[in-house]
Amino acid sequence: MKTDTGSTLSFFSGFKPIRIATSGAEINGVIGGSGPPLLLLHGWPQTHVEWHRVAPMLAAHFTVIATDLRGYGDSSIPAEGSNHEGYSKRAMACDQIEVMRSLGFDRFAVAGHDRGARVGQRMAIDYPDAIKKLALIDVVPTYKLYTHLTKEFATVYYHWFLLIQPPPLPETILGNSAEFFLRTWAFSGLIPEVITAEAFAHYLRCFTNPATLHAMCEDYRAGATIDLEHEKKDLEKKIECPVLVIWGAKGAMGLLYDVPAEWQAMAIDVHGKVFDGGHWLPEQFPEDVSAELISFLK
């Protein structure tokens, strides 16, 4: 393990920076607290900073590790490889398993939001002996979304279909209007009450790095190709560990899907909790999300 002076420590009082080389990437993040290990995985277009309001509360009960997925934030940016396999959830899951093992944790809990939840799902399928419990925030399985596509989902989540277009189309469109896009679509009306000005500045810094933006698009390209192949092969495999599903009643997942029912088809033991909010729950309801995670994980 190598440590590095990260620019995000101002968000995580009492935490330490980490930068860990895996077999396929270098993963950036922070670690703090004490107790059983808990890995926090962020969504798009964010980084591990999305947990800055939640992590201190969790650190009173757990050893909290919050990382940037490969290609995101300040983690390294591997090549996409054949069929976007460099950004498959399998590759991302392997990174995070290796990070935790390098820290001495062979068995641990995972909480993931958005893209991070999809990585957590793959971790639980590929490494069932490593994942004690899994919390999934505001997602429905990717395979369901692509194989049962509706006009309503495509309308709200149109960015899924923009980001999977061949490069450099989405990279050019978003790169030329990065701040406008993040302010008026991704985080519309949420700055600074939900997404703090400091957090937004950090997300924008990462989003405007052309290599990072390309990697973030590759994540979605993988989601529409190689990830679907992996999920189709594993349809008969159930997630074995207990699963907590948290979602927002006002978000697309809550409005368009029976979220717990979708995961009950994928896992053996599913618990559910809905919040009266949208998609950005760790930053919108940090106290409530923390309390729910603590109750489930303990």
C-alpha positions as CSV (number, residue, x, y, z in Angstrom):
1,M,0.0,0.0,0.0
2,K,1.2,3.5,-0.9
3,T,-0.1,6.6,0.7
4,D,-0.4,9.9,-1.2
5,T,-1.4,13.4,-0.2
6,G,-4.9,13.6,-1.6
7,S,-6.9,16.7,-2.3
8,T,-10.0,15.3,-0.7
9,L,-8.9,15.1,3.0
10,S,-10.7,18.4,3.7
11,F,-13.9,16.4,3.2
12,F,-12.9,13.6,5.6
13,S,-11.7,14.9,8.9
14,G,-9.7,12.2,10.7
15,F,-9.3,10.0,7.7
16,K,-6.1,9.1,5.9
17,P,-5.4,8.9,2.2
18,I,-4.7,5.7,0.4
19,R,-3.5,4.8,-3.1
20,I,-3.3,1.1,-3.8
21,A,-2.0,-0.7,-6.8
22,T,-4.2,-3.5,-8.0
23,S,-3.5,-5.9,-10.8
24,G,-5.2,-3.6,-13.2
25,A,-5.3,-0.1,-11.8
26,E,-4.2,2.3,-9.0
27,I,-7.2,3.0,-6.7
28,N,-7.4,6.3,-4.8
29,G,-9.4,6.8,-1.6
30,V,-9.5,7.4,2.1
31,I,-9.7,5.2,5.2
32,G,-10.9,6.1,8.7
33,G,-12.7,4.9,11.8
34,S,-12.4,1.5,13.6
35,G,-14.4,-1.7,13.8
36,P,-15.6,-4.1,11.1
37,P,-14.5,-3.1,7.5
38,L,-17.0,-1.3,5.3
39,L,-16.3,-0.3,1.7
40,L,-18.2,2.6,0.1
41,L,-18.5,2.9,-3.6
42,H,-19.7,6.0,-5.4
43,G,-21.8,6.7,-8.5
44,W,-21.7,8.8,-11.7
45,P,-20.6,11.5,-12.2
46,Q,-19.1,11.6,-8.7
47,T,-16.2,10.2,-6.7
48,H,-15.6,8.9,-3.2
49,V,-16.3,12.5,-2.0
50,E,-20.1,11.7,-2.3
51,W,-19.7,9.9,1.0
52,H,-18.2,12.9,2.9
53,R,-21.4,13.5,4.9
54,V,-22.0,9.8,5.6
55,A,-18.5,8.5,6.3
56,P,-17.8,10.3,9.6
57,M,-21.0,8.9,11.1
58,L,-20.2,5.4,9.9
59,A,-16.6,5.7,11.1
60,A,-17.9,5.6,14.7
61,H,-18.9,2.0,14.1
62,F,-16.8,0.7,11.2
63,T,-13.4,1.0,9.6
64,V,-14.6,2.9,6.5
65,I,-12.9,2.7,3.2
66,A,-14.2,5.0,0.4
67,T,-12.6,4.7,-3.0
68,D,-12.7,6.1,-6.5
69,L,-13.6,3.5,-9.1
70,R,-11.1,2.9,-11.8
71,G,-11.2,5.8,-14.3
72,Y,-13.1,8.0,-11.8
73,G,-11.8,10.8,-9.5
74,D,-8.1,10.4,-8.9
75,S,-7.8,6.7,-9.5
76,S,-5.8,5.6,-12.6
77,I,-7.3,5.4,-16.0
78,P,-6.7,1.9,-17.6
79,A,-7.2,1.2,-21.3
80,E,-10.7,0.1,-22.2
81,G,-9.4,-3.1,-23.9
82,S,-11.5,-5.4,-26.1
83,N,-15.3,-5.0,-25.8
84,H,-14.8,-2.4,-23.1
85,E,-13.6,-5.1,-20.7
86,G,-11.3,-2.6,-19.0
87,Y,-14.4,-1.0,-17.5
88,S,-16.5,-4.0,-16.9
89,K,-18.0,-4.3,-13.5
90,R,-16.0,-7.5,-13.2
91,A,-12.8,-5.6,-13.6
92,M,-13.9,-2.8,-11.2
93,A,-15.0,-5.5,-8.7
94,C,-11.6,-7.1,-8.9
95,D,-9.9,-3.8,-8.1
96,Q,-12.0,-3.3,-5.0
97,I,-11.4,-6.8,-3.7
98,E,-7.7,-6.4,-4.2
99,V,-7.8,-3.0,-2.4
100,M,-9.5,-4.6,0.6
101,R,-7.2,-7.5,0.7
102,S,-4.2,-5.3,0.6
103,L,-5.6,-3.5,3.7
104,G,-5.9,-6.9,5.4
105,F,-9.7,-7.4,4.9
106,D,-10.7,-10.7,3.3
107,R,-14.3,-10.4,4.3
108,F,-16.2,-7.1,4.6
109,A,-19.4,-5.2,3.9
110,V,-20.1,-3.0,0.8
111,A,-22.4,-0.1,0.3
112,G,-22.7,1.3,-3.2
113,H,-24.7,4.1,-4.9
114,D,-25.5,4.1,-8.6
115,R,-22.5,2.8,-10.6
116,G,-20.9,1.7,-7.3
117,A,-24.0,-0.4,-6.5
118,R,-23.5,-2.2,-9.8
119,V,-19.9,-2.9,-8.9
120,G,-21.1,-4.1,-5.5
121,Q,-23.6,-6.5,-7.2
122,R,-20.7,-8.0,-9.2
123,M,-18.5,-8.3,-6.2
124,A,-21.2,-10.3,-4.4
125,I,-21.7,-12.6,-7.4
126,D,-18.0,-13.1,-8.2
127,Y,-16.7,-13.2,-4.6
128,P,-19.5,-14.5,-2.4
129,D,-17.1,-15.5,0.4
130,A,-15.7,-12.0,0.7
131,I,-18.9,-10.0,0.9
132,K,-20.7,-10.2,4.3
133,K,-23.5,-7.7,3.5
134,L,-24.4,-5.5,0.6
135,A,-26.3,-2.2,0.5
136,L,-27.5,-1.0,-2.9
137,I,-28.6,2.6,-3.2
138,D,-31.1,3.7,-5.9
139,V,-30.5,1.1,-8.6
140,V,-32.4,-1.6,-10.4
141,P,-30.3,-4.4,-12.1
142,T,-28.7,-3.3,-15.3
143,Y,-29.9,-6.5,-17.1
144,K,-33.5,-5.7,-16.3
145,L,-33.2,-2.1,-17.5
146,Y,-31.7,-3.0,-20.9
147,T,-33.8,-6.1,-21.6
148,H,-37.1,-4.6,-20.5
149,L,-36.6,-1.1,-21.9
150,T,-39.4,1.4,-21.6
151,K,-40.0,4.8,-23.1
152,E,-40.3,6.2,-19.6
153,F,-36.9,4.9,-18.5
154,A,-35.2,6.0,-21.7
155,T,-36.6,9.4,-21.4
156,V,-35.4,10.0,-17.9
157,Y,-32.1,8.1,-18.2
158,Y,-31.3,9.3,-21.7
159,H,-27.7,9.8,-20.7
160,W,-27.2,6.0,-20.6
161,F,-27.8,6.0,-24.4
162,L,-25.7,9.1,-25.1
163,L,-22.7,7.8,-23.1
164,I,-22.6,4.4,-24.9
165,Q,-22.2,6.1,-28.3
166,P,-18.8,5.6,-30.0
167,P,-16.1,8.1,-29.0
168,P,-15.5,10.9,-29.3
169,L,-19.2,11.9,-29.6
170,P,-20.3,11.9,-25.9
171,E,-16.9,13.0,-24.7
172,T,-17.0,16.0,-27.0
173,I,-20.6,17.0,-26.2
174,L,-20.1,16.8,-22.4
175,G,-16.5,18.1,-22.4
176,N,-17.6,21.2,-24.2
177,S,-20.4,21.9,-21.8
178,A,-19.3,20.2,-18.6
179,E,-20.3,22.8,-16.0
180,F,-23.5,23.6,-17.7
181,F,-24.4,19.9,-17.9
182,L,-23.6,19.1,-14.3
183,R,-25.4,22.2,-12.9
184,T,-28.5,22.1,-15.0
185,W,-29.0,18.3,-15.4
186,A,-27.0,16.1,-13.1
187,F,-27.3,18.3,-10.0
188,S,-30.1,20.6,-11.1
189,G,-31.4,22.7,-8.1
190,L,-29.2,20.8,-5.6
191,I,-26.2,23.1,-5.2
192,P,-25.3,24.0,-2.5
193,E,-28.0,22.6,-0.2
194,V,-27.5,18.9,-1.2
195,I,-24.3,19.0,-3.4
196,T,-22.1,21.5,-1.6
197,A,-20.2,24.1,-3.6
198,E,-16.9,22.4,-2.5
199,A,-18.1,19.0,-3.6
200,F,-19.3,20.3,-6.9
201,A,-16.0,22.0,-7.6
202,H,-14.3,18.6,-7.0
203,Y,-16.7,16.7,-9.2
204,L,-16.3,19.3,-11.9
205,R,-12.5,19.1,-11.7
206,C,-12.6,15.4,-12.3
207,F,-15.3,15.6,-15.0
208,T,-13.3,18.1,-17.1
209,N,-10.3,15.8,-17.3
210,P,-10.7,14.4,-20.9
211,A,-9.2,11.1,-20.0
212,T,-11.4,10.7,-17.0
213,L,-14.5,11.7,-19.0
214,H,-13.6,9.1,-21.6
215,A,-13.2,6.4,-18.8
216,M,-16.6,7.4,-17.4
217,C,-18.2,6.9,-20.8
218,E,-16.4,3.5,-21.1
219,D,-18.1,2.5,-17.8
220,Y,-21.5,2.9,-19.6
221,R,-20.3,1.3,-22.8
222,A,-19.2,-1.7,-20.8
223,G,-22.6,-1.6,-19.1
224,A,-24.4,-2.0,-22.5
225,T,-22.0,-4.8,-23.8
226,I,-19.7,-7.0,-21.7
227,D,-21.6,-6.4,-18.4
228,L,-24.8,-7.7,-20.1
229,E,-22.9,-10.8,-21.2
230,H,-21.7,-11.4,-17.7
231,E,-25.1,-10.9,-16.2
232,K,-26.9,-13.1,-18.7
233,K,-24.5,-16.0,-17.8
234,D,-25.1,-15.4,-14.1
235,L,-28.9,-15.1,-14.1
236,E,-29.3,-18.3,-12.1
237,K,-26.8,-17.1,-9.5
238,K,-28.4,-15.5,-6.4
239,I,-26.6,-13.0,-4.3
240,E,-26.0,-15.0,-1.1
241,C,-25.4,-12.3,1.5
242,P,-28.1,-10.1,3.1
243,V,-29.0,-7.2,0.8
244,L,-30.3,-3.8,1.8
245,V,-32.0,-1.8,-0.9
246,I,-32.4,1.9,-0.4
247,W,-34.1,4.1,-3.0
248,G,-35.7,7.5,-3.5
249,A,-39.5,7.6,-4.0
250,K,-39.1,10.7,-6.2
251,G,-36.3,9.3,-8.3
252,A,-36.7,7.4,-11.6
253,M,-36.1,4.0,-9.9
254,G,-38.8,4.6,-7.4
255,L,-41.2,6.1,-9.8
256,L,-40.8,3.5,-12.6
257,Y,-40.0,0.2,-10.8
258,D,-40.8,-2.0,-7.8
259,V,-37.2,-1.7,-6.6
260,P,-37.2,-4.3,-3.8
261,A,-39.1,-6.8,-6.0
262,E,-36.4,-6.5,-8.7
263,W,-33.7,-7.3,-6.2
264,Q,-35.7,-10.1,-4.6
265,A,-35.4,-11.9,-8.0
266,M,-31.6,-11.5,-7.7
267,A,-30.9,-12.2,-4.1
268,I,-31.9,-14.6,-1.3
269,D,-32.3,-12.1,1.6
270,V,-33.5,-8.6,0.7
271,H,-34.5,-5.7,3.0
272,G,-35.8,-2.4,1.7
273,K,-36.1,1.2,2.7
274,V,-37.5,4.1,0.7
275,F,-36.8,7.8,1.3
276,D,-38.8,10.8,0.3
277,G,-36.2,12.1,-2.1
278,G,-34.5,11.6,-5.4
279,H,-31.3,9.9,-6.6
280,W,-28.5,11.6,-4.6
281,L,-29.5,10.0,-1.2
282,P,-26.1,9.9,0.5
283,E,-25.8,13.7,0.1
284,Q,-29.5,14.5,0.5
285,F,-30.2,12.4,3.6
286,P,-26.8,11.6,5.2
287,E,-28.1,11.1,8.7
288,D,-31.0,8.8,7.6
289,V,-28.8,6.9,5.2
290,S,-26.1,6.5,7.8
291,A,-28.7,5.3,10.4
292,E,-30.1,2.7,8.0
293,L,-26.7,1.4,7.0
294,I,-25.6,1.1,10.7
295,S,-28.8,-0.7,11.6
296,F,-28.4,-3.2,8.7
297,L,-24.7,-3.7,8.9
298,K,-24.6,-4.2,12.7
